Amino acid sequence: MHPVFKEYIDSLEPSFQGLLSMNPVTVATLPCEIPESGVYLFSENSVNLYVGRTDSMRRRLQYHCRPSSGHNSATFAFRLAREVTGMTQATYVAEGSRASLERHPTFGPEFIEQKQRVRAMQVRYVAEPDPMRQALLEMYASVSLETPHNDFDNH
């Protein structure tokens, strides 16, 4: 393994433990002081569901569950709504597109419900200003916690 990459990998565990040891909050109860950038973890009933990273923590967490957030902002809720409705097949034409799903009579209301669900989930976060460490920590946490809603597929 390249020594510089190994340094990155070896440095992740303390941040990972910091993420896990944080007392969870909800998006609605975020404290006044939170890190600007870092990695976050959504959990529900003590089940770890999704790991993300951001350079704007408060805004990103709020976008995940804001009622007016669309499919590009509330990506986790959109993924949950796809799972619940069974509309999991991505299409790259107007009919069945992400934008059209938001207007779908079944999917649209479910997407709204899933944004509310995400708002009530437990969230933990850890500061990480370095983009490379953010990306590696996101993957490390997702793999270690076996979060079911993370994938690293190319789209």
PyMOL commands that set and color helices and strands:
alter all, ss='L'
color gray80, all
select helices_A, chain A and resi 3-10+12-21+27-29+57-63+75-85+98-103+107-120+131-145
alter helices_A, ss='H'
color red, helices_A
select strands_A, chain A and resi 38-44+47-54+122-127
alter strands_A, ss='S'
color yellow, strands_A
deselect
rebuild
show_as cartoon
